Amino acid sequence: MAVSPLVVYLAIAVLLVGALLLLTGKLSPRLPSSAKSRPYESGVSEPISTQARWPVRFALVGMLFLIFDVETLFFFPWAVVLRELGWGGILAVLSFFIVLGVGYVYARQRGALDWR
């Protein structure tokens, strides 16, 4: 009975992952120190307070960046197959671009992109 190449590939992948986990666990140095146990975040070695709140503006700008970044990625496949799509594809992407533009104008008018 022949073994499927997919089964062989999955078995090799599982064995390789297991071997690498065991190897890194055995070979990694374990030298704890007080400097290693201190909190470190975003280039600041010791935060002022763990109760400090981040402004919502950081999350808003991050979400807007992700939304507009991911939406613009949809233009690349469209540009590759532009000739095969014809007018239906052009109208579909034009409507997508209009929705993207309306979202941008709305965010701009609400002041989401203003730096204060």
Secondary structure, 3 states (H helix, E strand, C coil): CCCCHHHHHHHHHHHHHHHHHHHHHHHCCCCCCHHHHCCCECCECCCCCCCCCCCHHHHHHHHHHHHHHHHHHCHHHHHHCHHHHHHHHHHHHHHHHHHHHHHHHHHHHCCCCCCC
